[in-house]
Amino acid sequence: MTQRREHLFVVRMWQERGDMEPADRASRVAPWCEGWRGSVQHVPSGERAYFIQLSDMNEFVRSQLARARE
């Protein structure tokens, strides 16, 4: 029987913003827009990374998944 590996990531996101005008509503609801920050933690290893772009978060997740395969 093969054992299935499971990964758990805890992601926290927040928006750092100054004075936002009502016309900028799209960036408040779209997490891929400017101003969003966050952290991601790989629960099995306990490693955590902070990110200012979602691509950085994605890279951390990929690196943790690759390490688990080694």
PQR file of N, CA, C, O and H, with PARSE charges and radii, in Angstrom:
ATOM      1  N   MET A   1       0.846  -1.169   0.000 -0.4000 1.5000
ATOM      2  CA  MET A   1       0.000   0.000   0.000 -0.0000 2.0000
ATOM      3  C   MET A   1       0.898   1.242   0.000  0.5500 1.7000
ATOM      4  O   MET A   1       1.816   1.350   0.814 -0.5500 1.4000
ATOM      5  N   THR A   2       0.634   2.151  -0.894 -0.4000 1.5000
ATOM      6  CA  THR A   2       1.425   3.370  -0.944 -0.0000 2.0000
ATOM      7  C   THR A   2       0.886   4.378   0.057  0.5500 1.7000
ATOM      8  O   THR A   2      -0.319   4.501   0.273 -0.5500 1.4000
ATOM      9  H   THR A   2      -0.111   2.062  -1.555  0.4000 1.0000
ATOM     10  N   GLN A   3       1.818   5.087   0.653 -0.4000 1.5000
ATOM     11  CA  GLN A   3       1.427   6.109   1.620 -0.0000 2.0000
ATOM     12  C   GLN A   3       1.302   7.446   0.909  0.5500 1.7000
ATOM     13  O   GLN A   3       2.188   7.837   0.150 -0.5500 1.4000
ATOM     14  H   GLN A   3       2.798   4.987   0.478  0.4000 1.0000
ATOM     15  N   ARG A   4       0.228   8.129   1.150 -0.4000 1.5000
ATOM     16  CA  ARG A   4      -0.013   9.425   0.529 -0.0000 2.0000
ATOM     17  C   ARG A   4       0.523  10.527   1.441  0.5500 1.7000
ATOM     18  O   ARG A   4       0.162  10.614   2.615 -0.5500 1.4000
ATOM     19  H   ARG A   4      -0.492   7.811   1.766  0.4000 1.0000
ATOM     20  N   ARG A   5       1.386  11.361   0.877 -0.4000 1.5000
ATOM     21  CA  ARG A   5       1.913  12.485   1.645 -0.0000 2.0000
ATOM     22  C   ARG A   5       0.953  13.658   1.525  0.5500 1.7000
ATOM     23  O   ARG A   5       0.475  13.977   0.436 -0.5500 1.4000
ATOM     24  H   ARG A   5       1.679  11.290  -0.077  0.4000 1.0000
ATOM     25  N   GLU A   6       0.681  14.284   2.639 -0.4000 1.5000
ATOM     26  CA  GLU A   6      -0.181  15.455   2.631 -0.0000 2.0000
ATOM     27  C   GLU A   6       0.607  16.646   3.142  0.5500 1.7000
ATOM     28  O   GLU A   6       1.464  16.520   4.016 -0.5500 1.4000
ATOM     29  H   GLU A   6       1.069  14.025   3.523  0.4000 1.0000
ATOM     30  N   HIS A   7       0.306  17.779   2.589 -0.4000 1.5000
ATOM     31  CA  HIS A   7       0.952  19.019   2.998 -0.0000 2.0000
ATOM     32  C   HIS A   7      -0.111  19.994   3.453  0.5500 1.7000
ATOM     33  O   HIS A   7      -1.202  20.064   2.888 -0.5500 1.4000
ATOM     34  H   HIS A   7      -0.391  17.881   1.879  0.4000 1.0000
ATOM     35  N   LEU A   8       0.223  20.733   4.470 -0.4000 1.5000
ATOM     36  CA  LEU A   8      -0.686  21.745   4.966 -0.0000 2.0000
ATOM     37  C   LEU A   8       0.065  23.067   4.995  0.5500 1.7000
ATOM     38  O   LEU A   8       1.135  23.175   5.595 -0.5500 1.4000
ATOM     39  H   LEU A   8       1.109  20.676   4.929  0.4000 1.0000
ATOM     40  N   PHE A   9      -0.507  24.063   4.343 -0.4000 1.5000
ATOM     41  CA  PHE A   9       0.064  25.403   4.335 -0.0000 2.0000
ATOM     42  C   PHE A   9      -0.939  26.346   4.971  0.5500 1.7000
ATOM     43  O   PHE A   9      -2.125  26.317   4.643 -0.5500 1.4000
ATOM     44  H   PHE A   9      -1.375  23.975   3.856  0.4000 1.0000
ATOM     45  N   VAL A  10      -0.463  27.179   5.877 -0.4000 1.5000
ATOM     46  CA  VAL A  10      -1.295  28.211   6.480 -0.0000 2.0000
ATOM     47  C   VAL A  10      -0.898  29.526   5.824  0.5500 1.7000
ATOM     48  O   VAL A  10       0.259  29.941   5.894 -0.5500 1.4000
ATOM     49  H   VAL A  10       0.500  27.203   6.143  0.4000 1.0000
ATOM     50  N   VAL A  11      -1.859  30.172   5.189 -0.4000 1.5000
ATOM     51  CA  VAL A  11      -1.599  31.422   4.476 -0.0000 2.0000
ATOM     52  C   VAL A  11      -2.349  32.546   5.172  0.5500 1.7000
ATOM     53  O   VAL A  11      -3.545  32.440   5.445 -0.5500 1.4000
ATOM     54  H   VAL A  11      -2.799  29.834   5.132  0.4000 1.0000
ATOM     55  N   ARG A  12      -1.631  33.616   5.451 -0.4000 1.5000
ATOM     56  CA  ARG A  12      -2.240  34.817   6.031 -0.0000 2.0000
ATOM     57  C   ARG A  12      -1.976  35.962   5.070  0.5500 1.7000
ATOM     58  O   ARG A  12      -0.850  36.153   4.610 -0.5500 1.4000
ATOM     59  H   ARG A  12      -0.660  33.702   5.229  0.4000 1.0000
ATOM     60  N   MET A  13      -3.012  36.714   4.772 -0.4000 1.5000
ATOM     61  CA  MET A  13      -2.865  37.845   3.855 -0.0000 2.0000
ATOM     62  C   MET A  13      -3.492  39.076   4.473  0.5500 1.7000
ATOM     63  O   MET A  13      -4.498  38.989   5.177 -0.5500 1.4000
ATOM     64  H   MET A  13      -3.926  36.559   5.146  0.4000 1.0000
ATOM     65  N   TRP A  14      -2.897  40.212   4.209 -0.4000 1.5000
ATOM     66  CA  TRP A  14      -3.441  41.490   4.638 -0.0000 2.0000
ATOM     67  C   TRP A  14      -3.087  42.532   3.602  0.5500 1.7000
ATOM     68  O   TRP A  14      -2.197  42.331   2.775 -0.5500 1.4000
ATOM     69  H   TRP A  14      -2.080  40.284   3.637  0.4000 1.0000
ATOM     70  N   GLN A  15      -3.777  43.626   3.655 -0.4000 1.5000
ATOM     71  CA  GLN A  15      -3.527  44.681   2.686 -0.0000 2.0000
ATOM     72  C   GLN A  15      -2.947  45.888   3.399  0.5500 1.7000
ATOM     73  O   GLN A  15      -3.547  46.430   4.326 -0.5500 1.4000
ATOM     74  H   GLN A  15      -4.500  43.789   4.327  0.4000 1.0000
ATOM     75  N   GLU A  16      -1.777  46.295   2.954 -0.4000 1.5000
ATOM     76  CA  GLU A  16      -1.154  47.508   3.462 -0.0000 2.0000
ATOM     77  C   GLU A  16      -1.545  48.619   2.511  0.5500 1.7000
ATOM     78  O   GLU A  16      -1.189  48.609   1.333 -0.5500 1.4000
ATOM     79  H   GLU A  16      -1.289  45.854   2.200  0.4000 1.0000
ATOM     80  N   ARG A  17      -2.267  49.555   3.034 -0.4000 1.5000
ATOM     81  CA  ARG A  17      -2.732  50.624   2.162 -0.0000 2.0000
ATOM     82  C   ARG A  17      -2.695  51.944   2.905  0.5500 1.7000
ATOM     83  O   ARG A  17      -2.842  52.010   4.125 -0.5500 1.4000
ATOM     84  H   ARG A  17      -2.556  49.563   3.991  0.4000 1.0000
ATOM     85  N   GLY A  18      -2.499  52.966   2.139 -0.4000 1.5000
ATOM     86  CA  GLY A  18      -2.561  54.312   2.684 -0.0000 2.0000
ATOM     87  C   GLY A  18      -3.942  54.851   2.412  0.5500 1.7000
ATOM     88  O   GLY A  18      -4.941  54.185   2.683 -0.5500 1.4000
ATOM     89  H   GLY A  18      -2.379  52.911   1.147  0.4000 1.0000
ATOM     90  N   ASP A  19      -4.002  56.023   1.892 -0.4000 1.5000
ATOM     91  CA  ASP A  19      -5.291  56.622   1.522 -0.0000 2.0000
ATOM     92  C   ASP A  19      -5.731  56.053   0.189  0.5500 1.7000
ATOM     93  O   ASP A  19      -5.094  56.287  -0.838 -0.5500 1.4000
ATOM     94  H   ASP A  19      -3.190  56.565   1.672  0.4000 1.0000
ATOM     95  N   MET A  20      -6.812  55.313   0.210 -0.4000 1.5000
ATOM     96  CA  MET A  20      -7.325  54.729  -1.026 -0.0000 2.0000
ATOM     97  C   MET A  20      -8.572  55.482  -1.445  0.5500 1.7000
ATOM     98  O   MET A  20      -9.452  55.762  -0.631 -0.5500 1.4000
ATOM     99  H   MET A  20      -7.329  55.123   1.045  0.4000 1.0000
ATOM    100  N   GLU A  21      -8.631  55.796  -2.687 -0.4000 1.5000
ATOM    101  CA  GLU A  21      -9.807  56.475  -3.218 -0.0000 2.0000
ATOM    102  C   GLU A  21     -10.871  55.445  -3.567  0.5500 1.7000
ATOM    103  O   GLU A  21     -10.536  54.292  -3.838 -0.5500 1.4000
ATOM    104  H   GLU A  21      -7.916  55.569  -3.348  0.4000 1.0000
ATOM    105  N   PRO A  22     -12.140  55.827  -3.570 -0.5600 1.5000
ATOM    106  CA  PRO A  22     -13.200  54.876  -3.929  0.2800 2.0000
ATOM    107  C   PRO A  22     -13.010  54.259  -5.306  0.5500 1.7000
ATOM    108  O   PRO A  22     -13.466  53.140  -5.544 -0.5500 1.4000
ATOM    109  N   ALA A  23     -12.354  54.956  -6.208 -0.4000 1.5000
ATOM    110  CA  ALA A  23     -12.141  54.418  -7.547 -0.0000 2.0000
ATOM    111  C   ALA A  23     -11.188  53.230  -7.541  0.5500 1.7000
ATOM    112  O   ALA A  23     -11.095  52.498  -8.527 -0.5500 1.4000
ATOM    113  H   ALA A  23     -11.984  55.865  -6.014  0.4000 1.0000
ATOM    114  N   ASP A  24     -10.485  53.039  -6.440 -0.4000 1.5000
ATOM    115  CA  ASP A  24      -9.494  51.959  -6.347 -0.0000 2.0000
ATOM    116  C   ASP A  24     -10.097  50.707  -5.706  0.5500 1.7000
ATOM    117  O   ASP A  24      -9.366  49.886  -5.153 -0.5500 1.4000
ATOM    118  H   ASP A  24     -10.560  53.634  -5.639  0.4000 1.0000
ATOM    119  N   ARG A  25     -11.397  50.556  -5.773 -0.4000 1.5000
ATOM    120  CA  ARG A  25     -12.084  49.425  -5.148 -0.0000 2.0000
ATOM    121  C   ARG A  25     -11.579  48.077  -5.668  0.5500 1.7000
ATOM    122  O   ARG A  25     -11.527  47.114  -4.903 -0.5500 1.4000
ATOM    123  H   ARG A  25     -11.991  51.224  -6.222  0.4000 1.0000
ATOM    124  N   ALA A  26     -11.209  47.984  -6.938 -0.4000 1.5000
ATOM    125  CA  ALA A  26     -10.760  46.712  -7.514 -0.0000 2.0000
ATOM    126  C   ALA A  26      -9.527  46.177  -6.795  0.5500 1.7000
ATOM    127  O   ALA A  26      -9.411  44.969  -6.591 -0.5500 1.4000
ATOM    128  H   ALA A  26     -11.251  48.766  -7.560  0.4000 1.0000
ATOM    129  N   SER A  27      -8.615  47.046  -6.412 -0.4000 1.5000
ATOM    130  CA  SER A  27      -7.411  46.559  -5.740 -0.0000 2.0000
ATOM    131  C   SER A  27      -7.692  46.111  -4.316  0.5500 1.7000
ATOM    132  O   SER A  27      -6.887  45.381  -3.738 -0.5500 1.4000
ATOM    133  H   SER A  27      -8.709  48.028  -6.578  0.4000 1.0000
ATOM    134  N   ARG A  28      -8.809  46.526  -3.733 -0.4000 1.5000
ATOM    135  CA  ARG A  28      -9.159  46.069  -2.383 -0.0000 2.0000
ATOM    136  C   ARG A  28      -9.723  44.661  -2.398  0.5500 1.7000
ATOM    137  O   ARG A  28      -9.599  43.940  -1.409 -0.5500 1.4000
ATOM    138  H   ARG A  28      -9.464  47.119  -4.203  0.4000 1.0000
ATOM    139  N   VAL A  29     -10.332  44.260  -3.483 -0.4000 1.5000
ATOM    140  CA  VAL A  29     -10.971  42.947  -3.521 -0.0000 2.0000
ATOM    141  C   VAL A  29     -10.165  41.913  -4.293  0.5500 1.7000
ATOM    142  O   VAL A  29     -10.459  40.721  -4.204 -0.5500 1.4000
ATOM    143  H   VAL A  29     -10.432  44.846  -4.287  0.4000 1.0000
ATOM    144  N   ALA A  30      -9.161  42.335  -5.043 -0.4000 1.5000
ATOM    145  CA  ALA A  30      -8.363  41.399  -5.840 -0.0000 2.0000
ATOM    146  C   ALA A  30      -7.006  41.178  -5.171  0.5500 1.7000
ATOM    147  O   ALA A  30      -6.178  42.089  -5.157 -0.5500 1.4000
ATOM    148  H   ALA A  30      -8.922  43.304  -5.115  0.4000 1.0000
ATOM    149  N   PRO A  31      -6.761  39.986  -4.617 -0.5600 1.5000
ATOM    150  CA  PRO A  31      -5.518  39.759  -3.869  0.2800 2.0000
ATOM    151  C   PRO A  31      -4.251  39.812  -4.716  0.5500 1.7000
ATOM    152  O   PRO A  31      -3.152  39.874  -4.166 -0.5500 1.4000
ATOM    153  N   TRP A  32      -4.377  39.790  -6.016 -0.4000 1.5000
ATOM    154  CA  TRP A  32      -3.183  39.851  -6.862 -0.0000 2.0000
ATOM    155  C   TRP A  32      -2.799  41.290  -7.180  0.5500 1.7000
ATOM    156  O   TRP A  32      -1.802  41.519  -7.865 -0.5500 1.4000
ATOM    157  H   TRP A  32      -5.270  39.740  -6.463  0.4000 1.0000
ATOM    158  N   CYS A  33      -3.559  42.256  -6.702 -0.4000 1.5000
ATOM    159  CA  CYS A  33      -3.259  43.662  -6.949 -0.0000 2.0000
ATOM    160  C   CYS A  33      -2.246  44.171  -5.932  0.5500 1.7000
ATOM    161  O   CYS A  33      -1.899  43.473  -4.979 -0.5500 1.4000
ATOM    162  H   CYS A  33      -4.369  42.070  -6.146  0.4000 1.0000
ATOM    163  N   GLU A  34      -1.783  45.382  -6.146 -0.4000 1.5000
ATOM    164  CA  GLU A  34      -0.790  46.001  -5.289 -0.0000 2.0000
ATOM    165  C   GLU A  34      -1.286  46.147  -3.850  0.5500 1.7000
ATOM    166  O   GLU A  34      -2.485  46.271  -3.601 -0.5500 1.4000
ATOM    167  H   GLU A  34      -2.065  45.949  -6.920  0.4000 1.0000
ATOM    168  N   GLY A  35      -0.354  46.131  -2.926 -0.4000 1.5000
ATOM    169  CA  GLY A  35      -0.674  46.395  -1.536 -0.0000 2.0000
ATOM    170  C   GLY A  35      -0.917  45.170  -0.680  0.5500 1.7000
ATOM    171  O   GLY A  35      -1.005  45.295   0.542 -0.5500 1.4000
ATOM    172  H   GLY A  35       0.620  46.030  -3.129  0.4000 1.0000
ATOM    173  N   TRP A  36      -1.030  43.994  -1.269 -0.4000 1.5000
ATOM    174  CA  TRP A  36      -1.282  42.796  -0.476 -0.0000 2.0000
ATOM    175  C   TRP A  36       0.040  42.203  -0.012  0.5500 1.7000
ATOM    176  O   TRP A  36       0.989  42.089  -0.787 -0.5500 1.4000
ATOM    177  H   TRP A  36      -0.959  43.893  -2.261  0.4000 1.0000
ATOM    178  N   ARG A  37       0.089  41.829   1.254 -0.4000 1.5000
ATOM    179  CA  ARG A  37       1.259  41.212   1.864 -0.0000 2.0000
ATOM    180  C   ARG A  37       0.778  39.958   2.577  0.5500 1.7000
ATOM    181  O   ARG A  37      -0.425  39.745   2.725 -0.5500 1.4000
ATOM    182  H   ARG A  37      -0.683  41.922   1.884  0.4000 1.0000
ATOM    183  N   GLY A  38       1.711  39.134   3.014 -0.4000 1.5000
ATOM    184  CA  GLY A  38       1.266  37.969   3.747 -0.0000 2.0000
ATOM    185  C   GLY A  38       2.393  37.087   4.205  0.5500 1.7000
ATOM    186  O   GLY A  38       3.571  37.415   4.059 -0.5500 1.4000
ATOM    187  H   GLY A  38       2.688  39.307   2.894  0.4000 1.0000
ATOM    188  N   SER A  39       2.013  35.974   4.757 -0.4000 1.5000
ATOM    189  CA  SER A  39       2.964  34.956   5.177 -0.0000 2.0000
ATOM    190  C   SER A  39       2.362  33.601   4.835  0.5500 1.7000
ATOM    191  O   SER A  39       1.145  33.430   4.760 -0.5500 1.4000
ATOM    192  H   SER A  39       1.056  35.709   4.875  0.4000 1.0000
ATOM    193  N   VAL A  40       3.247  32.661   4.636 -0.4000 1.5000
ATOM    194  CA  VAL A  40       2.815  31.288   4.383 -0.0000 2.0000
ATOM    195  C   VAL A  40       3.695  30.377   5.229  0.5500 1.7000
ATOM    196  O   VAL A  40       4.915  30.538   5.276 -0.5500 1.4000
ATOM    197  H   VAL A  40       4.236  32.799   4.697  0.4000 1.0000
ATOM    198  N   GLN A  41       3.060  29.423   5.895 -0.4000 1.5000
ATOM    199  CA  GLN A  41       3.797  28.496   6.742 -0.0000 2.0000
ATOM    200  C   GLN A  41       3.524  27.077   6.282  0.5500 1.7000
ATOM    201  O   GLN A  41       2.377  26.677   6.080 -0.5500 1.4000
ATOM    202  H   GLN A  41       2.069  29.293   5.857  0.4000 1.0000
ATOM    203  N   HIS A  42       4.606  26.323   6.120 -0.4000 1.5000
ATOM    204  CA  HIS A  42       4.503  24.903   5.799 -0.0000 2.0000
ATOM    205  C   HIS A  42       4.423  24.183   7.134  0.5500 1.7000
ATOM    206  O   HIS A  42       5.417  24.100   7.856 -0.5500 1.4000
ATOM    207  H   HIS A  42       5.538  26.647   6.284  0.4000 1.0000
ATOM    208  N   VAL A  43       3.255  23.663   7.466 -0.4000 1.5000
ATOM    209  CA  VAL A  43       3.007  23.130   8.801 -0.0000 2.0000
ATOM    210  C   VAL A  43       3.904  21.935   9.141  0.5500 1.7000
ATOM    211  O   VAL A  43       4.448  21.906  10.246 -0.5500 1.4000
ATOM    212  H   VAL A  43       2.448  23.730   6.879  0.4000 1.0000
ATOM    213  N   PRO A  44       4.092  20.943   8.253 -0.5600 1.5000
ATOM    214  CA  PRO A  44       4.926  19.812   8.655  0.2800 2.0000
ATOM    215  C   PRO A  44       6.359  20.198   9.037  0.5500 1.7000
ATOM    216  O   PRO A  44       6.923  19.623   9.969 -0.5500 1.4000
ATOM    217  N   SER A  45       6.948  21.157   8.333 -0.4000 1.5000
ATOM    218  CA  SER A  45       8.340  21.531   8.620 -0.0000 2.0000
ATOM    219  C   SER A  45       8.432  22.717   9.578  0.5500 1.7000
ATOM    220  O   SER A  45       9.468  22.916  10.213 -0.5500 1.4000
ATOM    221  H   SER A  45       6.490  21.624   7.576  0.4000 1.0000
ATOM    222  N   GLY A  46       7.366  23.504   9.690 -0.4000 1.5000
ATOM    223  CA  GLY A  46       7.382  24.679  10.550 -0.0000 2.0000
ATOM    224  C   GLY A  46       8.017  25.893   9.900  0.5500 1.7000
ATOM    225  O   GLY A  46       8.056  26.963  10.508 -0.5500 1.4000
ATOM    226  H   GLY A  46       6.525  23.342   9.174  0.4000 1.0000
ATOM    227  N   GLU A  47       8.519  25.754   8.670 -0.4000 1.5000
ATOM    228  CA  GLU A  47       9.154  26.882   7.997 -0.0000 2.0000
ATOM    229  C   GLU A  47       8.102  27.891   7.562  0.5500 1.7000
ATOM    230  O   GLU A  47       6.999  27.531   7.150 -0.5500 1.4000
ATOM    231  H   GLU A  47       8.487  24.885   8.177  0.4000 1.0000
ATOM    232  N   ARG A  48       8.472  29.162   7.665 -0.4000 1.5000
ATOM    233  CA  ARG A  48       7.548  30.241   7.318 -0.0000 2.0000
ATOM    234  C   ARG A  48       8.272  31.256   6.458  0.5500 1.7000
ATOM    235  O   ARG A  48       9.466  31.501   6.631 -0.5500 1.4000
ATOM    236  H   ARG A  48       9.367  29.454   8.000  0.4000 1.0000
ATOM    237  N   ALA A  49       7.539  31.840   5.534 -0.4000 1.5000
ATOM    238  CA  ALA A  49       8.092  32.897   4.685 -0.0000 2.0000
ATOM    239  C   ALA A  49       7.088  34.039   4.621  0.5500 1.7000
ATOM    240  O   ALA A  49       5.875  33.827   4.624 -0.5500 1.4000
ATOM    241  H   ALA A  49       6.569  31.642   5.394  0.4000 1.0000
ATOM    242  N   TYR A  50       7.616  35.242   4.563 -0.4000 1.5000
ATOM    243  CA  TYR A  50       6.781  36.425   4.377 -0.0000 2.0000
ATOM    244  C   TYR A  50       6.912  36.853   2.929  0.5500 1.7000
ATOM    245  O   TYR A  50       7.988  36.744   2.342 -0.5500 1.4000
ATOM    246  H   TYR A  50       8.601  35.414   4.561  0.4000 1.0000
ATOM    247  N   PHE A  51       5.832  37.335   2.353 -0.4000 1.5000
ATOM    248  CA  PHE A  51       5.882  37.713   0.947 -0.0000 2.0000
ATOM    249  C   PHE A  51       5.202  39.048   0.717  0.5500 1.7000
ATOM    250  O   PHE A  51       4.300  39.456   1.449 -0.5500 1.4000
ATOM    251  H   PHE A  51       4.957  37.423   2.830  0.4000 1.0000
ATOM    252  N   ILE A  52       5.674  39.714  -0.335 -0.4000 1.5000
ATOM    253  CA  ILE A  52       5.034  40.962  -0.755 -0.0000 2.0000
ATOM    254  C   ILE A  52       4.447  40.813  -2.154  0.5500 1.7000
ATOM    255  O   ILE A  52       3.800  41.726  -2.667 -0.5500 1.4000
ATOM    256  H   ILE A  52       6.406  39.382  -0.930  0.4000 1.0000
ATOM    257  N   GLN A  53       4.678  39.667  -2.756 -0.4000 1.5000
ATOM    258  CA  GLN A  53       4.076  39.344  -4.049 -0.0000 2.0000
ATOM    259  C   GLN A  53       3.618  37.896  -4.004  0.5500 1.7000
ATOM    260  O   GLN A  53       4.276  37.053  -3.394 -0.5500 1.4000
ATOM    261  H   GLN A  53       5.204  38.926  -2.339  0.4000 1.0000
ATOM    262  N   LEU A  54       2.509  37.606  -4.637 -0.4000 1.5000
ATOM    263  CA  LEU A  54       2.007  36.232  -4.628 -0.0000 2.0000
ATOM    264  C   LEU A  54       2.957  35.270  -5.315  0.5500 1.7000
ATOM    265  O   LEU A  54       2.960  34.081  -4.999 -0.5500 1.4000
ATOM    266  H   LEU A  54       1.975  38.291  -5.133  0.4000 1.0000
ATOM    267  N   SER A  55       3.767  35.759  -6.252 -0.4000 1.5000
ATOM    268  CA  SER A  55       4.737  34.881  -6.907 -0.0000 2.0000
ATOM    269  C   SER A  55       5.784  34.388  -5.904  0.5500 1.7000
ATOM    270  O   SER A  55       6.276  33.266  -6.029 -0.5500 1.4000
ATOM    271  H   SER A  55       3.765  36.725  -6.508  0.4000 1.0000
ATOM    272  N   ASP A  56       6.132  35.217  -4.907 -0.4000 1.5000
ATOM    273  CA  ASP A  56       7.064  34.775  -3.862 -0.0000 2.0000
ATOM    274  C   ASP A  56       6.442  33.679  -3.011  0.5500 1.7000
ATOM    275  O   ASP A  56       7.121  32.718  -2.648 -0.5500 1.4000
ATOM    276  H   ASP A  56       5.733  36.129  -4.805  0.4000 1.0000
ATOM    277  N   MET A  57       5.165  33.810  -2.691 -0.4000 1.5000
ATOM    278  CA  MET A  57       4.466  32.777  -1.934 -0.0000 2.0000
ATOM    279  C   MET A  57       4.435  31.473  -2.724  0.5500 1.7000
ATOM    280  O   MET A  57       4.678  30.398  -2.176 -0.5500 1.4000
ATOM    281  H   MET A  57       4.614  34.591  -2.986  0.4000 1.0000
ATOM    282  N   ASN A  58       4.136  31.577  -3.999 -0.4000 1.5000
ATOM    283  CA  ASN A  58       4.072  30.406  -4.862 -0.0000 2.0000
ATOM    284  C   ASN A  58       5.425  29.698  -4.921  0.5500 1.7000
ATOM    285  O   ASN A  58       5.481  28.468  -4.894 -0.5500 1.4000
ATOM    286  H   ASN A  58       3.939  32.450  -4.444  0.4000 1.0000
ATOM    287  N   GLU A  59       6.502  30.455  -5.000 -0.4000 1.5000
ATOM    288  CA  GLU A  59       7.849  29.869  -5.042 -0.0000 2.0000
ATOM    289  C   GLU A  59       8.174  29.130  -3.747  0.5500 1.7000
ATOM    290  O   GLU A  59       8.782  28.061  -3.786 -0.5500 1.4000
ATOM    291  H   GLU A  59       6.457  31.454  -5.022  0.4000 1.0000
ATOM    292  N   PHE A  60       7.779  29.679  -2.605 -0.4000 1.5000
ATOM    293  CA  PHE A  60       8.002  29.013  -1.324 -0.0000 2.0000
ATOM    294  C   PHE A  60       7.252  27.691  -1.266  0.5500 1.7000
ATOM    295  O   PHE A  60       7.809  26.678  -0.842 -0.5500 1.4000
ATOM    296  H   PHE A  60       7.285  30.548  -2.573  0.4000 1.0000
ATOM    297  N   VAL A  61       6.001  27.694  -1.688 -0.4000 1.5000
ATOM    298  CA  VAL A  61       5.201  26.466  -1.682 -0.0000 2.0000
ATOM    299  C   VAL A  61       5.853  25.418  -2.575  0.5500 1.7000
ATOM    300  O   VAL A  61       5.977  24.257  -2.185 -0.5500 1.4000
ATOM    301  H   VAL A  61       5.549  28.517  -2.033  0.4000 1.0000
ATOM    302  N   ARG A  62       6.268  25.821  -3.763 -0.4000 1.5000
ATOM    303  CA  ARG A  62       6.942  24.877  -4.665 -0.0000 2.0000
ATOM    304  C   ARG A  62       8.205  24.301  -4.045  0.5500 1.7000
ATOM    305  O   ARG A  62       8.465  23.103  -4.163 -0.5500 1.4000
ATOM    306  H   ARG A  62       6.167  26.764  -4.080  0.4000 1.0000
ATOM    307  N   SER A  63       8.994  25.147  -3.382 -0.4000 1.5000
ATOM    308  CA  SER A  63      10.245  24.660  -2.790 -0.0000 2.0000
ATOM    309  C   SER A  63       9.972  23.652  -1.663  0.5500 1.7000
ATOM    310  O   SER A  63      10.700  22.670  -1.520 -0.5500 1.4000
ATOM    311  H   SER A  63       8.783  26.119  -3.285  0.4000 1.0000
ATOM    312  N   GLN A  64       8.931  23.896  -0.872 -0.4000 1.5000
ATOM    313  CA  GLN A  64       8.604  22.958   0.198 -0.0000 2.0000
ATOM    314  C   GLN A  64       8.108  21.628  -0.365  0.5500 1.7000
ATOM    315  O   GLN A  64       8.447  20.569   0.162 -0.5500 1.4000
ATOM    316  H   GLN A  64       8.340  24.694  -0.989  0.4000 1.0000
ATOM    317  N   LEU A  65       7.326  21.672  -1.407 -0.4000 1.5000
ATOM    318  CA  LEU A  65       6.843  20.431  -2.013 -0.0000 2.0000
ATOM    319  C   LEU A  65       7.987  19.653  -2.644  0.5500 1.7000
ATOM    320  O   LEU A  65       8.003  18.424  -2.574 -0.5500 1.4000
ATOM    321  H   LEU A  65       7.050  22.532  -1.835  0.4000 1.0000
ATOM    322  N   ALA A  66       8.935  20.333  -3.253 -0.4000 1.5000
ATOM    323  CA  ALA A  66      10.090  19.662  -3.875 -0.0000 2.0000
ATOM    324  C   ALA A  66      10.979  19.027  -2.805  0.5500 1.7000
ATOM    325  O   ALA A  66      11.489  17.925  -3.006 -0.5500 1.4000
ATOM    326  H   ALA A  66       8.922  21.331  -3.310  0.4000 1.0000
ATOM    327  N   ARG A  67      11.168  19.703  -1.681 -0.4000 1.5000
ATOM    328  CA  ARG A  67      11.998  19.136  -0.606 -0.0000 2.0000
ATOM    329  C   ARG A  67      11.384  17.865  -0.057  0.5500 1.7000
ATOM    330  O   ARG A  67      12.106  16.939   0.313 -0.5500 1.4000
ATOM    331  H   ARG A  67      10.753  20.598  -1.518  0.4000 1.0000
ATOM    332  N   ALA A  68      10.092  17.806   0.000 -0.4000 1.5000
ATOM    333  CA  ALA A  68       9.409  16.623   0.548 -0.0000 2.0000
ATOM    334  C   ALA A  68       9.604  15.405  -0.354  0.5500 1.7000
ATOM    335  O   ALA A  68       9.567  14.270   0.122 -0.5500 1.4000
ATOM    336  H   ALA A  68       9.505  18.558  -0.301  0.4000 1.0000
ATOM    337  N   ARG A  69       9.809  15.631  -1.633 -0.4000 1.5000
ATOM    338  CA  ARG A  69       9.993  14.523  -2.573 -0.0000 2.0000
ATOM    339  C   ARG A  69      11.403  13.939  -2.508  0.5500 1.7000
ATOM    340  O   ARG A  69      11.625  12.805  -2.931 -0.5500 1.4000
ATOM    341  H   ARG A  69       9.840  16.553  -2.019  0.4000 1.0000
ATOM    342  N   GLU A  70      12.344  14.698  -1.987 -0.4000 1.5000
ATOM    343  CA  GLU A  70      13.753  14.245  -1.957 -0.0000 2.0000
ATOM    344  C   GLU A  70      13.986  13.185  -0.934  0.5500 1.7000
ATOM    345  O   GLU A  70      15.110  12.704  -0.787 -0.5500 1.4000
ATOM    346  H   GLU A  70      12.165  15.620  -1.644  0.4000 1.0000
TER
END
